[in-house]
Amino acid sequence: MIPRQYLNQPVLVADDFSTMRKIIKNSLQTMGFTTIIEAQDGVEAWEKLEKEPVILIISDWNMPRMQGIDLLKKVKQDPKYAQIPFIMVTAEGQKECVIEAIKSGVNNYVVKPFTTEVLEQKIQQVLK
């Protein structure tokens, strides 16, 4: 169960594949989140982040214009956003990718395909 104080706070979901954004959004709504901001790549995600503070970022790795790993690095290097939990959702399960994400400050990692339960577990871990 996600702590109630987080459920009305905005969550940013970045993925270039609209179906995947919809799956993540539906999962978040099932958990009780009410405000989900969508972005189709890292550039758009960054622009939206600068307009509206969020409590969590969920991002795909492979996206055009700005990869998820580059968005992660940019977020974690900016003192305004560095404390925001960042979950990478990706088909990239290779050890090197996981290590790079951890070194870049990722808070958790979800490998596709995943279930709502797995995503919720990862979110609970980062929102503690």
Residue frames as qw, qx, qy, qz and C-alpha x, y, z in Angstrom:
[[0.000, 0.888, 0.460, 0.000, 0.00, 0.00, 0.00],
 [0.382, 0.425, -0.023, 0.820, 1.33, 3.43, -0.98],
 [0.203, -0.405, -0.504, 0.735, 1.21, 5.94, 1.92],
 [0.184, 0.794, 0.579, -0.015, -1.85, 8.17, 1.48],
 [0.127, -0.827, 0.015, 0.547, 0.09, 11.47, 1.63],
 [0.266, -0.315, 0.622, 0.665, 1.70, 10.65, -1.74],
 [0.401, 0.411, 0.804, 0.154, -1.42, 9.75, -3.71],
 [0.253, 0.903, 0.330, -0.112, -2.47, 13.32, -4.61],
 [0.241, -0.731, 0.373, 0.518, 1.09, 14.32, -5.52],
 [0.680, 0.649, -0.186, -0.286, 2.13, 14.40, -9.21],
 [0.732, -0.228, 0.576, 0.282, 4.12, 11.53, -10.72],
 [0.352, 0.703, -0.383, -0.485, 6.06, 11.99, -13.98],
 [0.819, 0.072, 0.562, 0.093, 6.03, 9.09, -16.47],
 [0.237, 0.722, -0.433, -0.484, 8.42, 9.29, -19.44],
 [0.599, 0.014, 0.775, 0.203, 8.23, 6.69, -22.21],
 [0.155, 0.323, -0.470, -0.806, 8.25, 7.12, -26.00],
 [0.208, -0.179, -0.905, -0.326, 5.75, 4.26, -26.39],
 [0.430, -0.291, 0.025, -0.854, 2.21, 5.54, -25.66],
 [0.812, -0.233, -0.476, -0.244, 0.94, 2.03, -24.83],
 [0.618, -0.054, -0.577, 0.531, 3.61, 1.66, -22.13],
 [0.047, -0.212, 0.268, -0.939, 2.74, 5.10, -20.70],
 [0.652, -0.279, -0.234, -0.665, -0.89, 3.97, -20.57],
 [0.796, -0.159, -0.577, 0.094, 0.06, 0.69, -18.81],
 [0.400, 0.024, -0.504, 0.765, 2.14, 2.56, -16.20],
 [0.265, -0.242, 0.056, -0.932, -0.57, 5.22, -15.79],
 [0.751, -0.286, -0.399, -0.441, -3.23, 2.53, -15.26],
 [0.702, -0.116, -0.593, 0.377, -0.99, 0.79, -12.71],
 [0.172, 0.117, -0.359, 0.910, -0.45, 4.08, -10.86],
 [0.486, -0.275, -0.113, -0.821, -4.19, 4.81, -10.85],
 [0.788, -0.234, -0.557, -0.116, -4.86, 1.29, -9.52],
 [0.539, -0.070, -0.541, 0.642, -2.47, 2.13, -6.65],
 [0.206, -0.801, -0.490, 0.275, -4.46, 5.33, -5.98],
 [0.304, -0.269, 0.149, 0.902, -2.31, 8.02, -7.62],
 [0.319, 0.767, 0.500, -0.243, -4.46, 10.81, -9.04],
 [0.239, 0.917, -0.148, -0.282, -2.03, 13.12, -10.89],
 [0.774, -0.066, 0.467, 0.422, 0.09, 11.54, -13.60],
 [0.227, 0.836, -0.225, -0.445, 2.12, 13.73, -15.95],
 [0.879, 0.197, 0.379, 0.212, 3.16, 12.07, -19.21],
 [0.074, 0.800, -0.413, -0.429, 6.17, 12.79, -21.41],
 [0.927, 0.365, 0.040, -0.075, 7.21, 11.02, -24.62],
 [0.762, 0.349, -0.273, 0.472, 10.96, 11.51, -24.16],
 [0.598, -0.351, -0.329, 0.641, 13.57, 12.89, -21.78],
 [0.159, 0.195, 0.100, 0.963, 13.47, 16.40, -23.27],
 [0.422, -0.524, -0.376, -0.638, 9.72, 16.71, -22.73],
 [0.703, -0.479, -0.491, 0.186, 10.05, 15.12, -19.26],
 [0.471, -0.132, -0.218, 0.844, 12.65, 17.73, -18.27],
 [0.084, -0.332, -0.212, -0.915, 10.46, 20.57, -19.58],
 [0.588, -0.547, -0.451, -0.390, 7.48, 19.29, -17.59],
 [0.689, -0.348, -0.441, 0.459, 9.61, 18.76, -14.47],
 [0.294, 0.046, -0.110, 0.948, 10.70, 22.40, -14.62],
 [0.311, -0.395, -0.277, -0.819, 7.04, 23.52, -14.76],
 [0.750, -0.454, -0.070, -0.477, 5.62, 21.28, -12.05],
 [0.128, -0.491, 0.814, -0.282, 7.31, 19.62, -9.08],
 [0.842, -0.054, -0.439, -0.309, 6.75, 15.86, -8.83],
 [0.636, -0.575, 0.456, -0.238, 7.30, 13.31, -6.06],
 [0.727, -0.119, 0.657, 0.158, 8.43, 10.50, -8.35],
 [0.423, 0.607, -0.440, -0.509, 9.85, 10.00, -11.84],
 [0.780, 0.043, 0.624, 0.039, 9.29, 6.76, -13.74],
 [0.333, 0.741, -0.349, -0.467, 11.24, 6.66, -16.98],
 [0.946, 0.296, 0.107, 0.080, 11.97, 4.31, -19.84],
 [0.586, -0.449, 0.369, 0.565, 15.64, 3.88, -20.77],
 [0.369, 0.083, 0.611, 0.696, 15.42, 3.92, -24.59],
 [0.240, 0.832, 0.429, -0.257, 13.80, 7.10, -25.89],
 [0.528, 0.568, 0.201, 0.599, 14.51, 9.53, -28.75],
 [0.019, 0.875, -0.014, 0.483, 15.97, 13.01, -28.20],
 [0.128, -0.609, 0.622, -0.475, 17.06, 12.27, -24.61],
 [0.616, -0.043, -0.786, 0.021, 17.54, 8.74, -23.25],
 [0.675, -0.667, -0.253, -0.188, 16.21, 7.85, -19.81],
 [0.785, -0.239, -0.184, 0.541, 19.75, 7.41, -18.49],
 [0.320, 0.309, 0.022, 0.895, 20.58, 10.99, -19.60],
 [0.401, -0.671, -0.223, -0.582, 17.40, 12.30, -17.96],
 [0.808, -0.492, -0.283, 0.157, 18.39, 10.44, -14.78],
 [0.635, -0.018, -0.123, 0.762, 21.87, 12.02, -14.79],
 [0.041, 0.493, 0.130, 0.859, 20.43, 15.49, -15.43],
 [0.589, -0.664, -0.280, -0.364, 17.88, 15.12, -12.61],
 [0.825, -0.432, -0.219, 0.293, 20.41, 13.77, -10.10],
 [0.553, 0.103, -0.052, 0.825, 22.97, 16.49, -10.95],
 [0.105, -0.575, -0.150, -0.797, 20.48, 19.31, -10.35],
 [0.095, 0.013, -0.713, 0.694, 20.18, 20.23, -6.64],
 [0.501, -0.008, 0.071, -0.862, 16.52, 21.26, -7.20],
 [0.845, 0.083, -0.241, -0.470, 15.55, 17.75, -8.33],
 [0.321, 0.422, -0.836, 0.140, 18.27, 15.40, -7.02],
 [0.283, -0.115, 0.790, -0.531, 16.13, 14.18, -4.11],
 [0.758, 0.188, -0.014, -0.624, 13.23, 13.06, -6.34],
 [0.649, -0.128, 0.750, 0.026, 13.04, 9.26, -6.42],
 [0.465, 0.535, -0.462, -0.533, 13.73, 7.96, -9.93],
 [0.744, -0.005, 0.664, -0.071, 12.63, 4.53, -11.15],
 [0.210, 0.438, -0.657, -0.577, 13.97, 3.22, -14.47],
 [0.787, 0.226, 0.504, -0.273, 11.54, 0.96, -16.34],
 [0.301, 0.658, -0.546, -0.424, 13.22, -0.80, -19.21],
 [0.976, 0.183, -0.062, -0.101, 13.70, -3.89, -21.29],
 [0.433, 0.646, -0.545, 0.312, 17.43, -3.36, -20.71],
 [0.846, -0.519, 0.015, -0.119, 18.16, -6.05, -18.14],
 [0.767, 0.355, -0.331, 0.420, 21.87, -6.27, -18.91],
 [0.677, -0.504, -0.273, 0.461, 24.15, -6.00, -15.91],
 [0.417, 0.069, 0.064, 0.904, 26.11, -3.06, -17.42],
 [0.160, -0.574, -0.346, -0.725, 22.91, -1.01, -17.82],
 [0.627, -0.680, -0.379, -0.035, 21.82, -1.71, -14.26],
 [0.663, -0.311, -0.140, 0.666, 25.29, -0.76, -12.97],
 [0.235, 0.285, 0.183, 0.911, 25.33, 2.46, -15.03],
 [0.356, -0.673, -0.381, -0.525, 21.88, 3.41, -13.71],
 [0.700, -0.598, -0.312, 0.234, 22.94, 2.72, -10.10],
 [0.557, -0.117, -0.020, 0.822, 26.12, 4.78, -10.54],
 [0.045, 0.398, 0.283, 0.872, 23.98, 7.58, -11.98],
 [0.162, -0.067, 0.480, -0.860, 21.75, 7.62, -8.89],
 [0.561, -0.235, -0.563, -0.559, 18.70, 5.57, -9.89],
 [0.447, -0.341, 0.538, -0.628, 16.55, 4.70, -6.87],
 [0.686, 0.049, 0.701, -0.192, 15.03, 1.55, -8.31],
 [0.163, 0.341, -0.730, -0.569, 14.85, -0.51, -11.49],
 [0.728, 0.234, 0.518, -0.383, 11.96, -2.38, -13.13],
 [0.096, -0.229, 0.805, 0.539, 12.56, -4.73, -16.06],
 [0.682, 0.268, -0.048, -0.679, 9.77, -5.08, -18.66],
 [0.431, -0.541, -0.414, -0.592, 7.45, -6.88, -18.72],
 [0.084, 0.077, -0.699, 0.706, 6.29, -6.23, -15.16],
 [0.274, -0.602, -0.741, -0.121, 3.11, -6.42, -13.08],
 [0.237, -0.797, -0.063, -0.552, 1.35, -3.66, -11.15],
 [0.809, -0.579, -0.084, 0.057, 2.40, -5.50, -7.96],
 [0.767, 0.005, -0.002, 0.641, 6.09, -5.34, -8.90],
 [0.203, 0.587, 0.081, 0.779, 5.84, -1.64, -9.78],
 [0.500, -0.771, -0.127, -0.373, 3.99, -0.90, -6.54],
 [0.861, -0.389, -0.091, 0.315, 6.65, -2.73, -4.53],
 [0.595, 0.216, 0.029, 0.774, 9.42, -0.66, -6.17],
 [0.079, -0.702, -0.129, -0.696, 7.48, 2.59, -5.57],
 [0.698, -0.692, -0.156, -0.102, 6.93, 1.70, -1.90],
 [0.818, -0.177, -0.070, 0.543, 10.67, 1.12, -1.51],
 [0.414, 0.308, 0.059, 0.855, 11.60, 4.55, -2.91],
 [0.246, -0.681, -0.178, -0.667, 8.87, 6.55, -1.14],
 [0.700, -0.464, -0.474, 0.265, 9.81, 5.31, 2.36]]
